Amino acid sequence: MNILEIDQTILVRLNEFFVGKNPFLDKALVFLGVYLIYALPVILILLWFLVKREQKALGFSFAGALISWFVITKSIIPAIWFRPRPDLGLIGAKEIFFHRPDYSFPSDHATALFALTFGLYFFGYKKAANWFLLYSVIVCFARVVIGVHFPLDIVAGALCGLIGALIIDVFRKPLERTIWNPLIKLLKKIELA
């Protein structure tokens, strides 16, 4: 059995177990897997303004998310390997949400969410990182169950997020001097920090 077959088997089993059993559960899964991600900007903005002591961690974690998302998952990996989204009809899964058939590997959602999570862990904000981890797992699990991603798309996205967070962590000190400190001074002048 190859990796794609294992991925398909896990997706189909999860889909069979959860999807089509209850219309409320189907709607909840679509909400969790598709629409819950839209709460992320609101969460980040609220945290930025309400928890001033975590602004640096949030800023650098967000930078890690941008690096991993735009550089790794949007530019580098698709240029090397294209993997389409699951074809639910072909593999025998139930479709409750249609997603256009673009690339699937790695998951953009998983990349961004896990980059934020790992960034917060690296800054020592374990409690906030645990909440982001829970949020990430819920969104990503629902995306696999509804058939938008294969499980390995999520794992690869989490690894890309880790790489982005590590890049920021490694270059944290030079970034603080050259970008962060001047940016915060500017934001304080316009009362955004």
C-alpha positions as CSV (number, residue, x, y, z in Angstrom):
1,M,0.0,0.0,0.0
2,N,1.5,3.4,-1.0
3,I,1.2,6.7,0.7
4,L,-1.7,7.9,-1.4
5,E,-3.7,4.8,-0.7
6,I,-3.0,5.2,3.1
7,D,-4.1,8.8,2.9
8,Q,-7.2,7.9,1.0
9,T,-8.1,5.1,3.4
10,I,-7.8,7.4,6.4
11,L,-9.9,10.1,4.8
12,V,-12.6,7.7,3.7
13,R,-12.8,6.1,7.1
14,L,-13.1,9.4,8.9
15,N,-15.6,10.6,6.3
16,E,-17.7,7.5,6.7
17,F,-17.7,7.7,10.5
18,F,-18.7,11.4,10.7
19,V,-20.4,12.5,7.5
20,G,-24.0,11.8,6.6
21,K,-25.1,10.6,10.0
22,N,-26.7,13.8,11.2
23,P,-27.4,17.0,9.3
24,F,-26.4,19.2,12.3
25,L,-23.1,17.4,12.5
26,D,-22.5,17.9,8.8
27,K,-23.2,21.6,9.1
28,A,-20.9,21.8,12.1
29,L,-18.1,20.0,10.3
30,V,-18.4,22.4,7.3
31,F,-18.4,25.4,9.7
32,L,-15.4,24.1,11.6
33,G,-13.5,23.1,8.5
34,V,-14.3,26.0,6.2
35,Y,-15.5,29.0,8.1
36,L,-13.9,28.9,11.6
37,I,-10.6,30.0,10.0
38,Y,-12.2,33.4,9.4
39,A,-12.2,34.0,13.2
40,L,-8.4,34.0,13.1
41,P,-7.8,37.6,12.0
42,V,-10.4,38.7,14.6
43,I,-8.6,36.7,17.3
44,L,-5.2,38.1,16.3
45,I,-6.5,41.7,16.3
46,L,-8.1,41.3,19.7
47,L,-5.0,39.8,21.2
48,W,-2.9,42.6,19.7
49,F,-4.9,45.3,21.4
50,L,-5.9,43.5,24.5
51,V,-2.7,41.7,25.6
52,K,0.1,44.2,24.9
53,R,2.8,42.1,26.6
54,E,2.3,39.4,23.9
55,Q,2.6,41.8,20.9
56,K,6.1,40.7,20.1
57,A,5.2,37.0,20.2
58,L,2.1,37.6,18.1
59,G,4.0,39.7,15.6
60,F,6.9,37.3,15.1
61,S,4.5,34.3,15.1
62,F,2.5,36.0,12.4
63,A,5.7,36.7,10.4
64,G,6.5,33.0,10.7
65,A,3.0,32.2,9.3
66,L,3.5,34.5,6.4
67,I,6.9,33.1,5.6
68,S,5.8,29.5,5.7
69,W,2.5,30.2,3.9
70,F,3.6,32.4,1.1
71,V,7.2,31.2,0.6
72,I,7.0,27.5,1.4
73,T,3.5,26.4,0.7
74,K,2.5,28.8,-2.1
75,S,5.8,29.1,-4.0
76,I,8.4,26.4,-3.3
77,I,6.4,23.2,-2.8
78,P,3.8,23.7,-5.7
79,A,6.7,24.3,-8.0
80,I,8.2,21.0,-7.0
81,W,5.1,18.8,-6.6
82,F,1.5,19.3,-7.4
83,R,-1.0,17.2,-5.5
84,P,-4.7,17.8,-6.3
85,R,-7.5,17.8,-3.6
86,P,-9.2,14.5,-2.9
87,D,-11.7,13.4,-5.5
88,L,-14.4,12.2,-3.1
89,G,-16.5,10.5,-5.7
90,L,-13.6,8.6,-7.0
91,I,-12.5,7.4,-3.5
92,G,-16.0,6.7,-2.2
93,A,-16.4,9.5,0.3
94,K,-19.5,11.7,0.9
95,E,-19.2,15.3,-0.2
96,I,-20.8,17.9,2.0
97,F,-18.8,20.8,0.9
98,F,-17.5,21.5,-2.7
99,H,-14.0,22.9,-2.9
100,R,-12.5,23.8,-6.2
101,P,-10.0,21.2,-7.5
102,D,-6.7,23.1,-6.9
103,Y,-3.6,22.0,-5.1
104,S,-3.9,20.2,-1.8
105,F,-0.4,19.6,-0.6
106,P,0.5,21.1,1.9
107,S,-2.5,22.6,3.5
108,D,-2.4,26.4,3.7
109,H,-4.7,26.4,6.7
110,A,-2.5,24.0,8.6
111,T,0.6,25.9,7.6
112,A,-0.6,29.3,8.9
113,L,-2.3,27.9,12.1
114,F,0.6,25.7,13.1
115,A,3.2,28.5,12.4
116,L,1.3,30.7,14.8
117,T,1.1,27.9,17.3
118,F,4.8,27.0,17.1
119,G,5.8,30.7,17.2
120,L,3.9,31.2,20.5
121,Y,5.6,28.0,21.9
122,F,9.0,29.4,20.9
123,F,8.3,32.6,22.7
124,G,7.3,30.8,25.9
125,Y,3.6,31.5,25.7
126,K,2.5,27.9,26.3
127,K,-1.0,28.7,27.4
128,A,-1.8,30.8,24.4
129,A,0.0,28.2,22.2
130,N,-2.1,25.4,23.6
131,W,-5.3,27.3,22.7
132,F,-4.0,27.9,19.2
133,L,-3.0,24.2,19.0
134,L,-6.6,23.2,19.9
135,Y,-8.0,25.7,17.3
136,S,-5.5,24.3,14.7
137,V,-6.4,20.7,15.4
138,I,-10.1,21.3,15.2
139,V,-10.0,23.2,11.9
140,C,-7.5,20.7,10.3
141,F,-9.4,17.6,11.5
142,A,-12.6,19.0,10.1
143,R,-11.0,19.7,6.8
144,V,-9.9,16.1,6.5
145,V,-13.3,14.7,7.5
146,I,-15.2,16.8,5.0
147,G,-12.7,15.8,2.3
148,V,-11.0,19.0,1.5
149,H,-7.5,17.6,2.4
150,F,-5.8,14.4,2.8
151,P,-4.3,13.7,6.3
152,L,-0.7,14.1,5.0
153,D,-1.6,17.5,3.6
154,I,-2.2,18.6,7.2
155,V,1.0,16.9,8.5
156,A,3.0,18.6,5.7
157,G,1.3,22.0,6.5
158,A,2.2,21.6,10.2
159,L,5.8,20.9,9.2
160,C,5.9,23.9,6.9
161,G,4.5,26.0,9.8
162,L,7.2,24.7,12.1
163,I,9.9,25.6,9.5
164,G,8.5,29.1,9.2
165,A,8.4,29.5,13.0
166,L,11.9,28.2,13.3
167,I,13.2,30.6,10.7
168,I,11.8,33.5,12.6
169,D,13.1,32.1,15.9
170,V,16.6,31.7,14.5
171,F,16.7,35.3,13.2
172,R,14.7,36.8,16.1
173,K,17.5,39.1,17.4
174,P,18.5,40.7,14.1
175,L,14.8,41.1,13.2
176,E,14.1,42.8,16.5
177,R,16.8,45.4,15.8
178,T,16.1,46.0,12.2
179,I,12.4,45.6,11.8
180,W,10.5,45.0,15.1
181,N,11.8,47.9,17.2
182,P,11.3,50.6,14.4
183,L,7.9,49.1,13.6
184,I,6.7,49.3,17.2
185,K,7.9,52.9,17.5
186,L,5.9,53.8,14.4
187,L,2.8,51.9,15.7
188,K,3.1,53.6,19.0
189,K,3.1,57.0,17.3
190,I,-0.1,56.2,15.6
191,E,-1.5,54.6,18.7
192,L,-1.7,51.0,17.4
193,A,0.7,49.5,19.8
